[in-house]
Amino acid sequence: MSTQAPQSDPEPDAIAPAEDETTAEADQPAQEPWAARRDLYDHTPSSMALRFHGTNHGVTAQQVIGDIITGGKTEHHYNFGTLGGFGGGQISGEIPTRSLERLADDFISEGTPFAALLGRLREERVIVLTGDPFTGRRTAALMLLHRLGATPVRALDRDVTPGELSQRLTSGDGVVGHVLCDLDISREQPLREAHLLALRSRMRELQGYLVITAGRSPYVEDTVELAAWHPPAPATVLASLLPKRMDEAKAQKLLALPAVAEFLSHDRQIREVVQYVAVLAQADENRIKQYSLIALEQQVQEWFEEAETPVQLREKAFLIALAAFDKGPYALTAELSDVLYAALRSTGDEKYQKPIPVFGTHIGKRLQKARAKRYPDREMTEWGPVTQVKAAFHDERVAPVVLREVWTGHPAARPALIKWLTALSVDGRPFVRTRAAATVAVLAFTDLPSTMALIVERWAGAKESRRQLTAVSALTLAHRIGAPNIPRIVDAWSTATQDPKRCWVGVRALGLIGPERPVETLAALRAQARHQHDKQLKQPRMGVGDQQVAAELPQSVALLLLSAAAEPALCALLPALDSHPSSRALALDGFLTACERTDTAACPPLLDQAARSPFAAHSIARLLGVALNDRTANERAENALRSWVRAADTDPGTERALSALLPAAIADPRDAARLSHLLDTLQGLDGRPRPAVADRMRTALTRPHAHAHA
């Protein structure tokens, strides 16, 4: 049965997309509930999807969001800027000898290219040390100079062009070391081989050494031979530094804690590892357990507290988009992040129309700053699986924390974020709509009242069916990750009598969250069916909205019957056969809708339920028998049965299940005669021969237990 979201005149909405887009989309029918459920299966973020599929591991998102958002009542503030010299705070002037000696005591060269770099510096006098931020580049540069006896070490101001640098170098008594951290290499100030040749000549003249540190940049001349820095492994850093701060036995005991293994299981910056050494040294078990999440939260806060130049705002938009589309296609994430960027930069100035740069974004650098990775993977689409280049945070816990930080920590971004999500909610790509819903689910967990008022309620009352469906998905996923009061909201909406659009959203959502609470779900669906029945008695001509709600009710019943909660749902459904006429009609309509459902599997899904559970088989046989004897339902029941027999003709498993079910559906000789006639007159589809299985089924009806109820 085809269903359609209720349509009505649109309400004024400041954040709605352009009218030409909404008008075109409003005429589209609502997505079938089965397809909507499939999209949730296929496109939900993995931390939600695990629980969505019913495993015990899917509480990941709830644990992360709960522990960080609602559990972070005890705040710990760590300064990541100058952690034992591993950070990169810029200084200018002579570096104290004591600082160098302290760094030398804790410096770890194991697993790094330090020895090779030392040889290069000794020979070449000048090297450009490149690597990711917070990997100890500055410390490595200082230690290279320290090992060569180049003291004192003079730090140079980074606000100098590569061409001017040689003029800043000065001599001193003995061998002098120079270090320039985070040289700004740009399109306007590229680094050329000529610059390095001039610097090496100057260093030989001064009998000194120079180490320049820099990040990745496309503006380095190809002939410049860079020196790549790779930090020691985090586990090596912990194992080396912790015993220096306590007794060896105590250190080994701490290093064996599960919390330490969990900390090391994630991508770690050296500065975080050094700070963790300080936390471990305090031997506070609570802080040791919490630090992994605290470090993650502080990293996210650091990202969004940085100054807001246009380039940085664009990267913040990318971070938010990556949080929404984590493990999704990189190109799609980048595309939609620029849509968000356009909304963010016009915040407070709607006439801001400066163009967005089309090129110039370095993918590797962008992902490295976001502590993310790029990788090829299979993506499920409407046209089947395809291979795409995807992007994901190294630590999947980052995504919900980013969304929480933006929503609660930076309220000025809310209008732009809402506008962006509202546009995504009607996107033609199911993946985009599902991820928009998942994003709203995280926001609902964080701040239910605001999320409901500013997003979900507006979507539920929208004229576009896709937007209403995204509201359904948002409520479903919010419930999956533990957002409060979602069943109460859905129950209230599904039994609403004055708002057909919101009621439709509630009824559809009941079918998706219902497997966790089948009894309550069926009670709410029966209440709405009773309302529709009573309303039709008073007003025979139903409005379009009420018609669409009435059509959706059996779809939600069918979703329950074809879920993991089939047995309790059947148990709760059977009493309705002897209840109010509206409840009986809903039970039969929902049952037959489930009967008519076919999947790619050979066996019809409801018949497969009967094959796997004796209780389900008994209940389905009872419902089938009642449907065959009901004048309003018998034609649909017979058609469904014919479809099952034809499926059994090509699949032995289906034949076995149906052969066991048919005799149990017979309550008297009239039932047996009706089924015999159906099998005798069954023809093949499209001129095909009569299914041979029909004769075997006919034989099954003569078994002794077939007339046990007579």
C-alpha angles and dihedrals in degrees: 000000000000117000130194131198113247114271127209141144112303121252119229108269124178092205099047118122123249116307095239090059096047094045092054093047096045092071093059117104119243117269114262112261091240091055091046091053091047091053090053089052093047103040109028114115110266094245088060098033094061092061091037089061090052103253125138093241099065095090087088095104092044092049093049096044093041096046095046104032104035100016099051096093092127106064124205117192115203123185106226093181102083110018106166091316094302092109125082107237108158117239132173127210135029117342112228115251091229090059090052092049091049090052090048091055092058101031115122120201097170111120093011133104089244097124093050091046090050090055092049093049092048090054103034100034091212129056133171108223113205131184145120120303118270094021095116098265093146093047091048090051092051093047092051089056092043093053091052091052091244098156139194097037115212120203114216126213111257091217092091132101119241089244094055096044098090089058091059095058117103135185129237143170109310125340111347125202125210128194128188113188124205100358109205105241112182144152088270094044109033123176112244133188089244090063092056093046090054091048093050092051089050093048093051088050091051094039089233142118133236130198119189120193122203142161126240113297136170089213097079116107112249093238092060109102106216124202111229118216122206119183126229117267113275091237090054091051092051094046091049101044104037097063088055089063101046146004113311094236092050091047092053091049091053093046089056093058116118089232090061091051089050091050092051092046090074130069105274135194117219091242090058091049092051090050090049089056088059091048092049091048089061089057092215103152093200094054091043090057095043099046096082091060094037091055090050092050093048091050090055092047089050091054093055098039093062121109114280111237115157090258093050092045089054091052091049089053088052091052091053092047091048089052089054096042100033110163090013130119111300094219092054092047092050092046094052094040088063089053088055091045090056090052094046096049092051091054105127091005113061091178092062101125107161110145122256113241109255097201137019100078113127106213096203093048092046093052093043091056089049091049088239138129139221121223141155117253143155117270124196113229137170087264095051133270119330133178116247138169106254135192127214140166112255086233112044090203089073095074100067091040091055091051092048092048093051095045099044104021099046109033091169087072093058099090092052092044092049092048090050095048091046090056091047091051091072098037114134092234115086090210091059094047092047092050091048087054092047090051091052089048090059090048089050091053088051100043114002100177096052094041092051094046098042101036122003099046091047092050092047090055096044124118093228113090092210091057091050090049091051088053088054091051092047092054091046095051092042088058092047092057094045105261108168127257098003095133089051091052093046093046091050093048094045092054095043114129102192105045114056094180095054089041091054090052090050094049093049091047090051090061091054101043093031098093089073092053109019097162094053091042094054090047091055092046091050090050091055091044089053090050092050090048094050092044092052091052089057096037113024093188104072121203120247092254093053091047091054093048090050090050092051096053097076090044090061091047089052091050088056093049091051095047134087087270094063096122098052089040091054090046090054093043100054097069088057089070089073096037136082114332091247091054092047092048091049092049093051094041092049092045093051091046087056090047090054093052114106127185133191088269116097095239118065106249098239091048088049088056089055092050092053100044130042090204091051090047092053092047094046091049090052093050092045092051092050092047092051090054096045113095093212095048107028096091093054090044092053092048091050090049092051089052090052092050091051089050089051090055090070102032125055092201092056090047092054093049094047093044089057094044102049098063090049090056092061115097100166142000091274090061090049092050092049093051092044090053091048091052094044093053098040113126132190120259122260095007095310120146120275109276109261089214090070091072092049090050089050088057091050090060091063094062113123095247092053092087097036091120094051 
